[in-house]
Amino acid sequence: RSAPACQDVSFTVTLVSVDNPALIEIAPVISSAGTLYFTAAPRQIGNAKFRVDMVDSGQVFEIGSTTLGDNRAAPRFFTLQVLAINNAPSFLAHDVFCNQDTGMQKLIFASEVRAGGEHE
């Protein structure tokens, strides 16, 4: 449910745990509309757990030992799982030359031969 137009909301995202410290290139942020933005690091896989705190701009009053109002939601948690993809293999091709009438040849045609990726 959306917040009333008279109050602004903001989110704070905090990393709780991660199994691969290189997993996240740009840390997650959440817009006031609730959209999550982040960038996973290239060629990294793993899991990260985050805590999300939300506050609104509503006023909280303290009268003596009594607090009136509450502008903080209970914290929520989510897990971000970055999965492996099937990257294309790659190689460099080289022109090959040979003399005529030399029989079977053993020439280097390809170098930097790589399978699709280390996490596949």
ZISUL-V455981 format. One record per backbone hydrogen bond with DSSP energy under -1.0 kcal/mol. CO is the residue of the C=O (numbers start at 1). NH is the residue of the N-H. E is the energy in kcal/mol with one decimal. If there is no record, write none. Layout:
{{CO;NH;E} {CO;NH;E}}
This chain:
{{4;7;-2.0} {8;57;-1.6} {10;55;-2.2} {12;53;-2.5} {14;51;-2.9} {17;49;-2.9} {20;23;-2.4} {23;41;-3.0} {26;39;-2.0} {29;37;-2.9} {31;34;-1.9} {35;31;-2.5} {37;29;-2.2} {39;25;-2.5} {39;26;-1.9} {41;44;-1.2} {46;82;-2.9} {47;19;-2.2} {48;80;-3.3} {49;16;-3.2} {49;17;-1.5} {50;78;-2.0} {51;14;-2.8} {52;76;-2.3} {53;12;-2.6} {54;73;-2.5} {55;10;-2.4} {61;68;-3.6} {63;66;-2.0} {66;63;-2.9} {68;61;-2.7} {71;56;-2.1} {76;52;-3.3} {78;50;-2.9} {80;48;-2.2} {82;46;-1.9} {85;87;-1.3} {90;114;-2.8} {92;111;-2.0} {109;94;-2.9} {111;92;-3.0} {114;90;-1.9} {117;120;-1.0}}
